């Protein structure tokens, strides 16, 4: 059994099932760009997803930057107004598909009854205040003792250790008193480990290699399929 005093979580794809939200948002962007350019939707979608991956690797979450790069690759000229409208359409479409995983609320309630502090450490959406607003609108903001938006509340985004160190300062705890749960090994493990936290990866979409020993430089402490397993691990 793992003894801890606090459990911190990533947000999208950890607490929030963002698959439909992400698909909705991408589709809205593709529809817009295909309409203004006459380009094949499949080609536009491939470009959008490729740029998305590139931007996430470098820690760039500002969708204005994303969509300007997509337009550049596709040879499309977009005005500032069109880019702003595209960003609004993207996030409006995202919200329409965003939903909590079914195990989230029961798990948070059980962890609270067990006397544990709860928190979120998640990367910015690239628009100051947007991620915090999303968490509030999803109805879970008040369930947490702290919410740190890396890139808004800190200079650095994950996987840098700064957001995790800030959380420890707010909680007034040492790293070994805290578990962090995320969904992405390369983004969620390094910073939390550097802060001394135990790190679990939740394999929501069966896309994570389940063999812990297969990870070398960024090895999680455990991999789970649901938050119910987390409760079992910490004896709550």
C-alpha positions as CSV (number, residue, x, y, z in Angstrom):
1,X,0.0,0.0,0.0
2,X,1.2,3.5,-0.9
3,X,1.0,6.0,2.0
4,X,0.4,9.6,0.8
5,X,-1.3,12.8,2.0
6,X,-2.3,14.3,-1.3
7,X,-3.3,13.2,-4.8
8,X,-2.9,15.5,-7.8
9,X,-4.2,15.0,-11.3
10,X,-3.7,16.0,-14.9
11,X,-7.0,17.1,-16.5
12,X,-7.7,16.3,-20.1
13,X,-7.6,12.6,-20.8
14,X,-7.1,11.9,-17.1
15,X,-10.2,13.3,-15.5
16,X,-11.9,14.4,-18.7
17,X,-12.7,12.2,-21.6
18,X,-11.5,14.6,-24.3
19,X,-11.7,12.3,-27.4
20,X,-15.0,13.6,-28.6
21,X,-14.1,17.1,-27.6
22,X,-10.8,17.0,-29.6
23,X,-12.5,15.4,-32.6
24,X,-15.2,18.0,-32.6
25,X,-12.7,20.8,-32.4
26,X,-10.5,19.4,-35.2
27,X,-13.6,18.9,-37.4
28,X,-14.7,22.5,-36.9
29,X,-11.2,23.7,-37.9
30,X,-11.1,21.4,-40.9
31,X,-14.6,22.5,-42.1
32,X,-13.6,26.1,-41.9
33,X,-10.2,25.8,-43.6
34,X,-11.6,23.5,-46.3
35,X,-14.4,26.0,-47.0
36,X,-12.1,29.0,-47.4
37,X,-9.5,27.1,-49.4
38,X,-11.3,24.5,-51.4
39,X,-8.8,21.9,-50.2
40,X,-9.7,18.3,-49.5
41,X,-10.8,17.7,-45.9
42,X,-8.7,14.7,-45.5
43,X,-5.6,16.6,-46.5
44,X,-6.5,19.5,-44.2
45,X,-7.1,17.1,-41.3
46,X,-3.8,15.4,-41.7
47,X,-2.1,18.8,-41.7
48,X,-4.0,19.9,-38.6
49,X,-3.1,16.7,-36.7
50,X,0.6,16.9,-37.7
51,X,0.9,20.5,-36.6
52,X,-0.9,19.7,-33.4
53,X,1.7,17.0,-32.6
54,X,4.6,19.3,-33.4
55,X,3.2,22.1,-31.2
56,X,2.6,19.8,-28.2
57,X,6.1,18.5,-28.4
58,X,7.6,22.0,-28.1
59,X,5.1,23.0,-25.4
60,X,3.2,25.5,-27.6
61,X,-0.5,25.5,-26.7
62,X,-1.7,28.8,-28.3
63,X,-4.1,27.8,-30.9
64,X,-3.5,31.0,-32.8
65,X,0.0,29.9,-33.4
66,X,-1.2,26.4,-34.4
67,X,-3.7,27.7,-36.9
68,X,-1.4,30.2,-38.5
69,X,1.2,27.4,-39.0
70,X,-1.5,25.1,-40.5
71,X,-2.6,27.9,-42.8
72,X,1.0,28.5,-43.8
73,X,1.6,24.8,-44.6
74,X,-1.6,24.7,-46.6
75,X,-0.8,27.9,-48.4
76,X,-3.9,29.7,-47.0
77,X,-4.0,33.4,-46.1
78,X,-6.0,34.1,-42.9
79,X,-6.8,37.5,-41.5
80,X,-6.4,38.2,-37.8
81,X,-10.2,38.2,-37.6
82,X,-10.4,34.8,-39.2
83,X,-7.8,33.3,-36.9
84,X,-9.7,34.7,-33.9
85,X,-13.0,33.3,-35.1
86,X,-11.3,29.9,-35.8
87,X,-10.0,29.8,-32.2
88,X,-13.4,30.6,-30.8
89,X,-15.0,28.0,-33.0
90,X,-12.4,25.4,-31.9
91,X,-13.0,25.9,-28.2
92,X,-16.8,26.2,-28.5
93,X,-16.7,22.9,-30.4
94,X,-14.4,21.3,-27.8
95,X,-16.7,22.2,-24.9
96,X,-19.6,20.5,-26.6
97,X,-17.9,17.1,-26.4
98,X,-16.0,17.4,-23.1
99,X,-17.2,15.1,-20.3
100,X,-15.9,13.6,-17.0
101,X,-14.9,10.0,-16.9
102,X,-17.5,8.0,-14.9
103,X,-15.1,7.1,-12.1
104,X,-14.0,10.7,-11.4
105,X,-16.6,12.0,-9.0
106,X,-16.9,8.8,-6.9
107,X,-13.1,8.6,-6.6
108,X,-12.7,12.2,-5.6
109,X,-15.4,11.8,-3.0
110,X,-13.7,8.7,-1.6
111,X,-10.3,10.3,-1.5
112,X,-11.8,13.3,0.3
113,X,-13.4,11.0,2.9
114,X,-10.0,9.4,3.4
115,X,-8.6,12.8,4.4
116,X,-6.4,13.4,1.3
117,X,-5.8,16.8,-0.2
118,X,-6.7,17.0,-3.9
119,X,-5.3,19.1,-6.7
120,X,-4.9,19.5,-10.5
121,X,-1.7,20.3,-12.4
122,X,-2.4,20.8,-16.0
123,X,-0.9,22.7,-18.9
124,X,-2.4,25.9,-20.3
125,X,-4.7,26.0,-23.3
126,X,-2.7,28.8,-24.6
127,X,-5.2,31.5,-23.7
128,X,-4.7,33.0,-20.2
129,X,-7.6,31.9,-18.0
130,X,-9.2,29.6,-20.6
131,X,-8.2,26.3,-18.9
132,X,-9.3,27.5,-15.5
133,X,-12.6,28.6,-17.0
134,X,-13.1,25.2,-18.6
135,X,-12.5,23.4,-15.3
136,X,-15.0,25.7,-13.6
137,X,-17.6,25.1,-16.4
138,X,-17.1,21.3,-16.1
139,X,-18.3,21.7,-12.5
140,X,-15.3,20.3,-10.6
141,X,-13.1,23.3,-9.8
142,X,-14.4,23.6,-6.2
143,X,-13.6,19.9,-5.5
144,X,-9.9,20.6,-5.4
145,X,-7.6,22.3,-2.9
146,X,-5.4,23.7,-5.6
147,X,-5.5,24.1,-9.3
148,X,-2.2,25.0,-11.0
149,X,-2.4,25.9,-14.7
150,X,1.2,25.4,-15.9
151,X,2.0,28.3,-18.3
152,X,-0.5,30.6,-16.7
153,X,0.4,30.2,-13.1
154,X,4.0,29.3,-13.8
155,X,6.6,30.3,-16.4
156,X,7.1,26.7,-17.5
157,X,4.7,24.1,-18.7
158,X,4.9,20.4,-18.0
159,X,7.2,18.4,-18.2
160,X,9.2,21.0,-16.4
161,X,9.3,20.5,-12.7
162,X,8.3,24.1,-11.8
163,X,4.5,23.5,-11.7
164,X,5.0,20.4,-9.5
165,X,7.3,22.3,-7.1
166,X,4.8,25.1,-6.9
167,X,2.1,22.6,-5.9
168,X,4.3,21.3,-3.1
169,X,4.8,24.8,-1.8
170,X,1.1,25.5,-1.8
171,X,0.4,22.2,0.0
172,X,3.4,22.6,2.3
173,X,4.3,19.0,1.6
174,X,7.3,17.0,0.5
175,X,7.3,15.2,-2.8
176,X,7.1,11.8,-1.2
177,X,3.8,12.7,0.4
178,X,2.1,13.2,-3.0
179,X,1.0,11.0,-5.9
180,X,0.5,12.6,-9.3
181,X,-1.8,10.9,-11.9
182,X,-1.5,11.7,-15.6
183,X,-2.0,10.0,-18.9
184,X,1.1,10.9,-20.9
185,X,4.4,9.3,-19.8
186,X,6.7,11.9,-21.5
187,X,4.7,14.9,-20.3
188,X,3.5,13.9,-16.9
189,X,6.3,11.7,-15.4
190,X,9.6,13.8,-15.7
191,X,8.5,16.9,-13.8
192,X,6.7,15.1,-11.1
193,X,9.6,12.7,-10.5
194,X,12.0,15.6,-10.4
195,X,9.8,17.1,-7.6
196,X,10.1,13.8,-5.7
197,X,6.5,12.7,-6.3
198,X,5.3,9.2,-7.0
199,X,3.7,9.1,-10.5
200,X,1.0,6.9,-11.9
201,X,-0.1,6.8,-15.5
202,X,-3.8,6.1,-16.2
203,X,-4.2,4.2,-19.4
204,X,-7.6,5.6,-20.4
205,X,-7.6,4.7,-24.1
206,X,-5.3,1.5,-24.0
207,X,-2.7,3.5,-25.8
208,X,0.0,3.2,-23.1
209,X,2.6,0.4,-23.0
210,X,1.6,-1.5,-19.8
211,X,5.1,-2.7,-19.1
212,X,6.7,-0.4,-16.6
213,X,10.1,-1.9,-17.1
214,X,10.0,-0.8,-20.8
215,X,10.3,2.8,-19.7
216,X,13.9,3.9,-18.9
217,X,14.5,7.6,-18.4
218,X,10.8,8.4,-17.6
219,X,9.5,5.4,-15.8
220,X,6.1,5.8,-13.9
221,X,5.7,4.1,-10.5
222,X,2.6,2.3,-11.7
223,X,0.1,2.1,-14.6
224,X,-3.6,1.8,-13.9
225,X,-6.7,1.4,-16.1
226,X,-9.1,3.3,-13.9
227,X,-9.2,5.4,-10.8
228,X,-10.7,2.5,-8.8
229,X,-7.3,0.9,-9.0
230,X,-5.8,4.0,-7.5
231,X,-8.1,3.7,-4.4
232,X,-6.9,0.1,-4.0
233,X,-3.2,1.1,-4.2
234,X,-3.5,3.7,-1.5
235,X,-5.8,1.7,0.7
236,X,-8.7,4.2,0.5
